[in-house]
Amino acid sequence: MPKVILSYPRSGSHLCRFFIELLSENPTFSKFSKKDPPLCLNKYAQDISFNIDSHTISIKNPHNFNFIHSMDNDIFSRLNQLIVIIRNPREVLIRHCKGFIQYNGWDGFDMYFTIIKQYYEFKGKKLLIFYEDMLQDKIGFINQLYNFLDVNNYNKKKYVLDNLNNLYNLSLNSKNRYWGGNKSNNSIHYYYKNISPDIKDEFDKYIDKKLSKFPEIKKKYKQLN
């Protein structure tokens, strides 16, 4: 039964995978691209104690999480565990579309809301992570992830917490990665504020209508905006 990390593009999936690999000492695999290997294989400015050997990377391990951007019915029906990462739609939709607000009838925006829907419909073990919390509540994020992964490795958790800011920076600046990098300098208010005032009202109405089915998400991002 697969374990899945599901997120819309540009939502912090690499950062989440980085800490999953550190805490669980198991690799994560991308179903999005073969060019995106387990993050323990990236090159970092300092040695990082992933404790993942090449044999572990080469075998199919039930503890591995697979990272995807979209999930079909076949994967959904066979899921064992699900981690969903959500970022403010007013930020991530603009970021992924490179500033062009062309959402009417475009499936790319619909995928964002489908991911949220799939999280709520999934009945198994699941975890919802907010991108903004990963940046603003780092300790809470690590504790949340550690508890969900159900690993019994206090020494590794202590290593992560004792080196948290440095590990964040190392992850952000790693080499040989598929991910293009952070463009917003870890700001949670970066893209939306720069779009044209002429379309903000229409864009807000669109987002509010789409999120009306997900009051928890809507409340979270009303507070942030």
N, C-alpha and C positions, 0 to 999 in steps of 0.2 A: 504494500500500500504506500503510495507516494506521500512525501511531506513537501509542502509548497510554500514558498515566499512569493506573494503576489503583490504587484504594485504598478501603478501608472508610471511611465517613464519620468525621470527627473524627480523622484520622490525619496531618495536616500537609501535605495536598496543595497548599494555597495557598502555603505556605512553599516547597515544592519547585518549584512552577510559577514563583514569583517569581524564584528563582535560575536556573531554566532560561531564562527570558526575558532575564535580565541577561547570562548567559554566552553564549547562542547568538545573541542579538539577533534573536530571532524570537518572535512571540506564541504563547501557548497558548490553546486554546479548550475550553470546558466543554461536554460533551454532556449534562451533568446539568441545566443550566438556562440559558436565553438571558439571564437576569438576571446571569449570572456571566461578564463579559467578560474579555478578556486583562488581566492584572494591570498591564500598563504603562499602562492607561487609568484606574486608580484614582488617587485624590488623596492625595498624601503631604505630610508637613510640610516636606520639602525636595525639591529637584530630584534626580532619580535618572537616571543615564546609561543608560537602556535602549537608546537608539539604535534605536528602532523607529518608523518613520514610518507615517502613516495608510494609505499605499498598501500597505505590507506587511501590515497588519492586514486589509485588504479583499480580498486575493487568497488563493487556495488554494495554499499553499506546501508542498512535500514535506518541509520541515524542521520544520513545525509539529507539536507534540504535542497530542493531544486527551485531555482529562481525563474519566474515567468512574468510577462506583462499582461497576458490574457489567458483565460482558462476555458477550454471547451467542456461540453457535458460529460465526455468520457473521463477526463481527468477529475472533474468535480465529483463524479459518482464513486470514484475509487480513493478519494483523499483519506489520509489518516490524520494529518495535522495541517493547520493552515495559519500562516502569519500574513496579515495584510497591512501594508504601510500606506497611509493616507497623508497627502499634503494639501494645503489650502488650494481649492480649485481656482481661486482668483489669481494665485501665483503660478501653479504648475501648468495650467492649461495655456496660459500666455507664454510661459517659459518653453514648453514643448513645441508650441506653434511659432516660436520665434517672433512673437509680437503681433501676429496676424489673427484678428478675431473673426474667424469665419466658421462659426459653430453650427449654423442652421443646416441641419441635414448631414453633417459630417460625422462619420462613425468614430473618428478619433476622440472627440469629446464624449461620445456615448460610452466608450470603453471605460472612462473614469468612473462613471456612475454604475456601470455594470459590475465593476470590481467591488464597490461598496455593497451592492445588492447581493453578490455572491458571498460576501462575508456574513451578512445577516442570515442568509438561507442555509449556511453550512451548520450542521448539527454536531459535528465532532469537536475535538479540542482545537481551540482557535485563540488567536491573539491579535488585537487591533493596536497598531502603533502609529502615533502621529509624528510626522516628520519634525514638526516644531518642538515636540517634547524631546526628541533625540538631540536637538541642539540646545534647548533651554533647561532641560532637567536631565543631565547626563547620568547622574547617579540613579535616579528613578528609572531611567530607561534600562540601565544595566541590570538593576534588581528585577525589573519586570521580565526582561529577556532570560535571565538566569533561572528564575522560578518557572517560567514556561518550558524551558528546555529540559527541566527536571534532571539537571546534572548534579552530581555530588562531588564537587571539586572546589572546596572553599579556598584552597591556596591559589588556584587560577583566578577565581573571582577577586581575591584580595590583590593579586598582581594587576588585574585590569583596573580596579578602583584606585589603587595607589599610583597608577601611571596614566590616569584617564585622559587628561588634557594632551599629554604627549602622544598617546595612541591615536587620539582624534587627528592631530596634526600629521602623524605618519600616514594614516589612512588617506587623508586628503591629498597628500603629495607623493603617493606611491607611483612607481614607474611600471611600464609594460602592462598597463591596464586597458581594458576595452572602453571603460567609462571615460568620457571626455573631460571631466573635472567640474569643480564647483565654480559657477559664474557669479553667484550672488553674495560671495564673501560671508556665507552662513547667516545672512539676513533673512528674516521671515517676512519682511515687507520690502520687496525689491522690484518686482515686475509690475504689479497692479498699479502702483502709484504713477507709473510712467506712461500708461496707456492714455489715449485721447479722451478728454472729458466728454466728447460727443457720443461715445459708445459706452461709457461707464454705467449709465442708468439701465440701458438695455441689457448689458452684460450681467449686472447685478440681479435684474429681474429673472433672467435666464437661470442663473445659479440658484437663486432662492427657490424657484419653482422646482428645479431638479432635486434640490436637497429637502424639499418638503416631506418626502417619504422617509427621510433619515434624520429625525429631530436631534439625535445626539451629535451628528456631524454638523448639522446646521447651527446648533447652539455653540459648538466649539469655534467655528469660524466667524460667527457674528461677534463673539467676544474678541477675537484677534483683530478683526477689521475695525 
